[in-house]
Every structure is written in C-alpha cells, then in structure tokens.
Amino acid sequence: MAKYAALIRLFLWFFVLLYISIGSKDEFPYLFYPLRILVILMILLETAAICKKVFYGSFPEGLKNTILSLASFLVIFLLIDILFMFVPRTHGIGSTYANSIWFQYYWKPINSFGFRDKEPDLDKESILFVGDSFTAGYGIKSISNRYSDLVEEGNTRGLQSINLGLNGADTERELEMMLDFVTETKVPVKKIVLQYFGNDIEDTAYELGLNISKTKPYAGDNFIVEYLARGTFFGNFVYWMFPKNGGETYEEFLKEAYQDEAVLEKHLEDLQGFVDYAESKEIELTVLVFPFLQEINESKHLYTDKITAFFEEKGVHVLDVGEMVADLPLRKRIVNYSDTHPSVTVHQKLADALINHINN
C-alpha cells in the first residue's frame, strides 16, 4: 500500500481541486485563488514524487517513458491553468471564469445608484442613456470608451451623460428604472438616448406564453470535457471560445415573438412608454436600434426595420446601428469572436453621430 501512497495522495488532491474549482468558489471568494494555487502546487509535488520513483524504479522502459510523458503534460497543463486564473476575457455570458475575472478587473466604477458609471451631478442638465449591457459597456474595459461618456466629452452644450445601462434589462425594466431614477434624483433631463436590442422582447414573449427550451451548460458533454471546462480555468477558457448549440433555436424563438401580433403589440406598448414620457416632459428622445452585429441583414428582416419604423412614425430620431457599421469587418464590430457586444470602434461611431446631432 505504501508504494502507492503518492498516487493515492495525487488523486485525493485532484478531488480537492475539483471541489474548490466547481463546488465552492462562492463560499470563500477571498481565499479561492491562493487555495487553488496551493492545491495545484501539491499536485505538482506529488507528480514529481511519482516521477522520481518511476525514473529510479525497475519499470519497463516503455512504461517509464509513457508515465513521464503523461506527467510532463500534466505539469505543463497545470502551470498554464494557473496562468489562466489571471486572464480576463468576456465570452458574452456571465458564467465563464475568464468573464468573472474580467468583471473583477474592469466592471467599475459602480456609483451609489448601482450603475456602472461615475457619480452624477444631480443639479446638472443631463442626457440619460438607457439600455442593457450594450449601454453599460459590456466588454469595454474603460467607461471612457463608451458612447455615453464620449458624448459627454464631445457635446458643446455642456450636458452631463448619465448611464443607466443594466445587464439583461428588457424594455419594461428599462422604463421602470429610468422613471425611478428621475423620481428619486429630480435630475434635470434634457435628452434621453434609448438603446434597443433584439432580445428586449424576450420577457414579453415569455409573459404571453412563448417558450424556448434552454440547453443547460455542458449538457451532452462527457465527464472529461465537463470536468476540464468546469474544473480548470484553461479548459473553461478554450471551451467557451467556440459557439455552443442553441443559436438557431433562439433565433426561431425571436422570429416567432416578432411575428406574434399579441407579443409585438404588448412590446410596442412598452416602447410607447418612452415616447409618452419624453413628450409629456418635452424631452428629446433618440433611439439606437442595434442589430445582432454578426447578422446585420438577418436582423433587418427579423426586427430592426419594424422597431425603426415604429419610432420614426412617432417622430422620434432613430439611429439604425446596423446601417452605420455594416462597412466594418466583423472583427471591428464586436468585442471579440466569443463576445458579440459592440466594440470600442462601434461605440466611437455612435458617439460621433450623437454628438453631431446634439451639437447641431
């Protein structure tokens, strides 16, 4: 039994690593990184001990070479894994390890109202930028590169930009949070810039009975793939770099939602809330209609033409983002190939158009 002690300890440390990586990250957030590195170092020490016994033991030469090769691969993989514990990257979904690291590094500042923005001057005439993660600047490292902040810097009227972007918010939630903010702060609002994206209809569709079968992460993957994706930072990084199944299903769901008269009517009623509020307060409303940036033409047929026409009929100034960025190659439109939120380049283009509109 003693001759296998190092091997037994190695397996035990692997189970500890699995528990730390998958089952307990939220239980000890401040100790997670040092504990995980410590466990990996223990695995490396046990691996070295096994290699030493194999190297000096009376094993067949072929078996020795195989064990030492596997051990070398394991050591290299674990060292790379430690490195990827500190590599930030957005993947378009919030649950990946690299995405969590990115948020720790860059999702700031958070003001007293809970938004990713500086603290606003509540006595200053302002532009409210309302929307979801596109407005909040998902994937944009510095808020100074978001279109809201660029507009504040570039407009000649001295208007302050207040960013009310909230990840995952739909139209109804966006209107509610804008009204709550204005009621609470009494900030003098001169303009509202509403950002629209195709998934804004999603909650209304659910409410009225449309459903989509959502595939759970790692469903259909074998144990080894799931362990590498959930239990290692390097494996998780690589796994989420590639598109997962469900894109076509979601597109069909949105297509059904925008073609369903009841769903679309209810959704347009929510959008009408912005129009009515702006008119009642004599505030200029501008709407940015975003397509799926990797599928601009498909988005036109799916929803952007419908939403643009709705607002234009109300006399609202609309910027069709798809038309503005269609000439850009895909890599310059999006944050990265795993995250299709708008890039810094797109934010700059939008800011230029908004500044030109405001200044003139």
C-alpha positions as CSV (number, residue, x, y, z in Angstrom):
1,M,0.0,0.0,0.0
2,A,2.9,2.3,0.9
3,K,4.3,2.1,-2.6
4,Y,1.1,3.6,-4.0
5,A,0.8,6.3,-1.3
6,A,2.0,9.1,-3.7
7,L,-0.5,8.0,-6.3
8,I,-3.4,7.9,-3.8
9,R,-2.4,11.4,-2.5
10,L,-2.3,12.7,-6.1
11,F,-5.9,11.5,-6.7
12,L,-7.1,13.0,-3.4
13,W,-5.5,16.4,-4.3
14,F,-7.3,16.2,-7.7
15,F,-10.6,15.7,-5.8
16,V,-9.8,18.7,-3.7
17,L,-9.1,20.8,-6.8
18,L,-12.4,19.7,-8.3
19,Y,-14.3,20.7,-5.2
20,I,-12.5,24.1,-5.0
21,S,-13.0,24.8,-8.7
22,I,-16.6,23.7,-9.1
23,G,-18.4,23.5,-5.8
24,S,-17.1,26.2,-3.5
25,K,-15.9,29.3,-5.3
26,D,-18.6,31.4,-3.7
27,E,-18.0,30.0,-0.2
28,F,-14.6,31.6,0.2
29,P,-14.1,34.2,-2.6
30,Y,-11.1,35.8,-1.0
31,L,-9.3,32.5,-0.4
32,F,-10.3,30.9,-3.7
33,Y,-7.2,31.9,-5.7
34,P,-4.5,31.2,-3.1
35,L,-6.2,27.9,-2.1
36,R,-6.4,26.7,-5.7
37,I,-2.8,27.6,-6.4
38,L,-1.7,25.8,-3.2
39,V,-3.6,22.6,-4.2
40,I,-2.1,22.7,-7.7
41,L,1.4,23.0,-6.2
42,M,0.6,20.0,-4.0
43,I,-0.4,18.1,-7.2
44,L,2.8,19.1,-8.8
45,L,4.8,17.9,-5.8
46,E,3.1,14.5,-5.7
47,T,3.6,14.2,-9.5
48,A,7.3,14.9,-9.0
49,A,7.5,12.3,-6.3
50,I,5.8,9.7,-8.6
51,C,8.2,10.6,-11.5
52,K,11.2,10.2,-9.2
53,K,10.0,6.7,-8.2
54,V,9.3,5.7,-11.7
55,F,12.6,7.1,-13.0
56,Y,14.7,5.2,-10.5
57,G,12.4,2.2,-10.3
58,S,12.7,-1.1,-12.1
59,F,9.9,-0.4,-14.6
60,P,10.0,-1.4,-18.3
61,E,11.5,1.4,-20.4
62,G,8.3,1.8,-22.5
63,L,6.2,2.2,-19.3
64,K,8.7,4.7,-17.9
65,N,8.6,6.9,-21.0
66,T,4.7,6.8,-21.0
67,I,4.4,7.8,-17.4
68,L,7.0,10.5,-17.6
69,S,5.4,11.9,-20.8
70,L,1.9,12.0,-19.1
71,A,3.4,13.6,-16.0
72,S,5.1,16.3,-18.2
73,F,1.8,17.0,-19.9
74,L,0.1,17.3,-16.6
75,V,2.7,19.7,-15.2
76,I,2.6,21.9,-18.3
77,F,-1.3,21.9,-18.2
78,L,-1.5,22.9,-14.6
79,L,1.1,25.7,-14.9
80,I,-0.9,27.0,-17.9
81,D,-4.0,26.7,-15.8
82,I,-2.5,28.9,-13.1
83,L,-1.7,31.5,-15.7
84,F,-5.3,31.5,-17.0
85,M,-6.5,32.2,-13.5
86,F,-5.5,35.8,-14.2
87,V,-6.5,36.1,-17.9
88,P,-9.6,38.3,-18.4
89,R,-11.9,37.9,-21.4
90,T,-15.6,38.4,-22.0
91,H,-17.4,35.5,-23.6
92,G,-20.8,37.1,-23.9
93,I,-22.2,35.1,-21.0
94,G,-21.5,36.0,-17.4
95,S,-20.8,32.5,-16.1
96,T,-17.4,31.8,-17.5
97,Y,-14.2,32.0,-15.4
98,A,-12.5,34.4,-17.7
99,N,-15.6,36.6,-17.8
100,S,-15.7,36.7,-14.0
101,I,-12.0,37.8,-13.9
102,W,-12.8,40.5,-16.5
103,F,-15.6,41.8,-14.3
104,Q,-13.3,41.9,-11.3
105,Y,-10.7,43.9,-13.3
106,Y,-12.9,46.3,-15.3
107,W,-16.5,46.5,-14.1
108,K,-16.1,49.8,-12.3
109,P,-16.8,52.3,-11.1
110,I,-20.2,51.5,-9.6
111,N,-22.0,54.6,-8.4
112,S,-24.3,54.9,-5.4
113,F,-27.3,54.1,-7.7
114,G,-25.8,50.7,-8.6
115,F,-24.9,51.6,-12.2
116,R,-21.5,51.2,-13.8
117,D,-20.9,54.9,-14.0
118,K,-19.3,57.8,-12.2
119,E,-21.3,59.6,-9.5
120,P,-23.7,62.1,-11.3
121,D,-24.1,65.7,-10.5
122,L,-27.8,65.8,-9.9
123,D,-28.1,69.6,-10.4
124,K,-26.6,69.5,-13.9
125,E,-28.6,69.3,-17.1
126,S,-28.2,65.7,-18.4
127,I,-28.6,63.1,-21.1
128,L,-30.0,59.8,-19.8
129,F,-28.6,56.8,-21.6
130,V,-31.0,53.9,-21.0
131,G,-30.4,50.3,-22.1
132,D,-29.0,47.0,-21.3
133,S,-25.4,45.6,-21.4
134,F,-24.8,47.4,-24.7
135,T,-25.2,50.7,-22.9
136,A,-23.4,49.6,-19.7
137,G,-20.4,48.8,-21.9
138,Y,-20.1,45.0,-21.6
139,G,-16.7,44.1,-22.9
140,I,-15.4,47.7,-22.8
141,K,-12.6,47.9,-20.3
142,S,-12.9,51.7,-19.6
143,I,-16.1,53.6,-19.3
144,S,-14.4,56.5,-21.0
145,N,-14.7,54.5,-24.3
146,R,-18.5,54.0,-24.1
147,Y,-20.6,56.1,-26.4
148,S,-22.4,57.8,-23.4
149,D,-19.1,59.0,-21.9
150,L,-17.7,60.1,-25.3
151,V,-20.9,62.1,-25.9
152,E,-20.4,63.9,-22.6
153,E,-16.8,64.8,-23.6
154,G,-17.7,65.9,-27.1
155,N,-21.0,67.8,-26.8
156,T,-20.7,71.5,-26.8
157,R,-23.8,72.2,-24.7
158,G,-22.1,71.0,-21.5
159,L,-24.6,68.2,-21.0
160,Q,-23.8,65.5,-18.5
161,S,-24.2,61.9,-19.5
162,I,-25.8,59.6,-17.0
163,N,-25.5,55.9,-17.9
164,L,-28.5,53.8,-16.8
165,G,-27.3,50.6,-18.6
166,L,-28.3,47.4,-16.8
167,N,-27.1,43.9,-18.0
168,G,-30.1,41.8,-19.1
169,A,-32.7,44.5,-18.7
170,D,-35.7,44.4,-21.1
171,T,-37.8,47.4,-22.3
172,E,-40.2,47.3,-19.4
173,R,-37.4,47.1,-16.8
174,E,-35.5,49.9,-18.5
175,L,-38.5,52.2,-18.4
176,E,-39.2,51.4,-14.8
177,M,-35.7,52.0,-13.7
178,M,-35.4,55.3,-15.6
179,L,-38.6,56.6,-14.1
180,D,-37.4,55.5,-10.6
181,F,-34.1,57.3,-11.1
182,V,-35.7,60.5,-12.3
183,T,-38.3,60.5,-9.5
184,E,-35.6,59.9,-6.8
185,T,-33.0,62.3,-8.1
186,K,-35.1,65.1,-9.7
187,V,-32.1,65.5,-12.1
188,P,-32.9,68.0,-15.0
189,V,-33.1,65.7,-18.1
190,K,-32.7,67.4,-21.5
191,K,-32.4,64.3,-23.6
192,I,-33.0,60.5,-23.4
193,V,-31.0,58.1,-25.6
194,L,-32.7,54.7,-25.5
195,Q,-30.7,51.7,-26.8
196,Y,-32.7,48.8,-28.3
197,F,-31.6,45.3,-29.0
198,G,-33.4,42.2,-30.3
199,N,-33.7,40.4,-27.0
200,D,-35.7,43.3,-25.5
201,I,-38.9,41.5,-26.5
202,E,-37.9,38.3,-24.7
203,D,-39.6,38.8,-21.3
204,T,-42.9,40.0,-23.0
205,A,-42.8,36.8,-25.1
206,Y,-42.4,34.6,-22.0
207,E,-45.2,36.5,-20.3
208,L,-47.6,35.8,-23.2
209,G,-46.8,32.2,-23.4
210,L,-44.0,31.8,-25.9
211,N,-41.2,29.5,-24.6
212,I,-37.8,28.4,-25.6
213,S,-36.1,25.2,-24.5
214,K,-32.8,26.4,-23.0
215,T,-30.0,23.9,-23.0
216,K,-28.1,23.7,-19.7
217,P,-24.4,24.4,-19.9
218,Y,-22.3,21.3,-20.6
219,A,-25.4,19.3,-21.5
220,G,-24.4,16.4,-23.8
221,D,-20.7,16.7,-22.9
222,N,-18.9,13.7,-21.5
223,F,-17.5,13.8,-18.0
224,I,-13.9,14.6,-19.1
225,V,-15.0,17.5,-21.2
226,E,-17.3,18.8,-18.5
227,Y,-14.5,18.5,-15.8
228,L,-12.0,20.3,-17.9
229,A,-14.5,23.0,-18.7
230,R,-15.8,23.5,-15.2
231,G,-12.8,22.4,-13.1
232,T,-9.9,24.2,-14.9
233,F,-9.5,27.8,-16.0
234,F,-7.6,27.0,-19.1
235,G,-10.2,24.3,-20.2
236,N,-13.1,26.8,-19.4
237,F,-11.4,29.5,-21.5
238,V,-11.0,27.2,-24.5
239,Y,-14.4,25.6,-24.2
240,W,-16.3,28.9,-24.3
241,M,-14.3,30.3,-27.2
242,F,-16.4,28.2,-29.5
243,P,-20.1,28.8,-30.2
244,K,-22.5,26.4,-28.5
245,N,-25.7,24.9,-29.8
246,G,-28.9,26.9,-29.3
247,G,-28.3,29.9,-31.6
248,E,-30.7,28.8,-34.3
249,T,-33.3,27.8,-31.6
250,Y,-33.1,31.2,-30.1
251,E,-33.4,32.9,-33.5
252,E,-36.5,30.9,-34.2
253,F,-37.9,32.0,-30.8
254,L,-37.3,35.7,-31.6
255,K,-38.7,35.2,-35.1
256,E,-41.9,33.8,-33.5
257,A,-42.0,36.6,-31.0
258,Y,-41.8,39.4,-33.5
259,Q,-44.3,37.8,-35.8
260,D,-46.8,37.2,-33.0
261,E,-49.2,40.1,-33.1
262,A,-50.1,40.0,-29.4
263,V,-46.5,39.8,-28.3
264,L,-45.4,42.6,-30.6
265,E,-48.4,44.8,-29.7
266,K,-47.6,44.5,-26.0
267,H,-43.9,45.1,-26.6
268,L,-44.6,48.2,-28.6
269,E,-46.8,49.5,-25.8
270,D,-43.8,49.2,-23.5
271,L,-41.7,51.2,-26.0
272,Q,-44.6,53.7,-26.3
273,G,-44.0,54.4,-22.6
274,F,-40.7,56.1,-23.5
275,V,-42.3,58.2,-26.3
276,D,-45.1,59.3,-24.0
277,Y,-42.8,60.2,-21.1
278,A,-40.5,62.2,-23.4
279,E,-43.4,64.1,-24.9
280,S,-45.0,64.8,-21.6
281,K,-41.8,66.3,-20.2
282,E,-40.7,67.9,-23.5
283,I,-37.6,65.9,-23.6
284,E,-36.0,64.9,-26.9
285,L,-35.8,61.1,-27.4
286,T,-33.3,59.4,-29.6
287,V,-33.3,55.6,-30.1
288,L,-30.3,53.5,-31.1
289,V,-31.5,50.3,-32.8
290,F,-28.8,47.6,-32.5
291,P,-28.9,44.5,-34.8
292,F,-27.1,41.3,-34.0
293,L,-23.8,42.6,-35.0
294,Q,-22.7,39.3,-36.6
295,E,-26.0,39.1,-38.6
296,I,-26.9,42.6,-39.7
297,N,-29.0,41.7,-42.7
298,E,-30.9,38.9,-40.9
299,S,-31.7,41.4,-38.1
300,K,-33.2,43.8,-40.5
301,H,-35.8,41.2,-41.6
302,L,-36.2,39.9,-38.0
303,Y,-36.8,43.2,-36.1
304,T,-34.7,46.3,-36.8
305,D,-36.9,47.5,-39.6
306,K,-40.0,47.0,-37.5
307,I,-38.7,48.9,-34.5
308,T,-37.1,51.7,-36.6
309,A,-40.4,52.2,-38.4
310,F,-42.4,52.3,-35.1
311,F,-40.3,55.1,-33.7
312,E,-40.0,57.1,-36.9
313,E,-43.8,57.1,-37.2
314,K,-43.8,58.8,-33.8
315,G,-41.4,61.4,-35.0
316,V,-38.5,60.0,-32.9
317,H,-35.0,60.4,-34.0
318,V,-33.6,56.9,-34.8
319,L,-30.1,55.7,-35.5
320,D,-30.0,52.4,-37.3
321,V,-26.7,51.0,-35.9
322,G,-26.7,48.2,-38.5
323,E,-26.5,50.7,-41.4
324,M,-23.8,52.7,-39.5
325,V,-21.4,49.8,-39.0
326,A,-22.2,47.5,-42.0
327,D,-19.0,48.6,-43.7
328,L,-16.8,47.4,-40.8
329,P,-15.4,43.9,-40.8
330,L,-16.9,41.7,-38.1
331,R,-13.8,41.7,-36.0
332,K,-14.0,45.5,-35.7
333,R,-17.8,45.5,-34.9
334,I,-17.6,43.2,-31.9
335,V,-15.6,42.9,-28.7
336,N,-14.1,39.5,-29.7
337,Y,-15.2,36.4,-31.5
338,S,-16.7,35.0,-28.3
339,D,-18.5,38.2,-27.3
340,T,-20.7,40.0,-29.9
341,H,-21.3,43.1,-27.8
342,P,-20.2,46.3,-29.7
343,S,-16.6,47.1,-29.9
344,V,-14.8,50.4,-28.9
345,T,-14.9,51.3,-32.6
346,V,-18.7,51.0,-32.7
347,H,-19.1,53.0,-29.5
348,Q,-17.0,55.7,-31.1
349,K,-19.1,55.7,-34.3
350,L,-22.3,56.0,-32.3
351,A,-20.8,58.8,-30.2
352,D,-19.8,60.8,-33.3
353,A,-23.3,60.5,-34.7
354,L,-24.9,61.5,-31.4
355,I,-22.5,64.4,-30.8
356,N,-23.2,65.7,-34.3
357,H,-27.0,65.5,-33.7
358,I,-26.8,67.2,-30.3
359,N,-24.4,70.0,-31.3
360,N,-26.5,70.8,-34.4
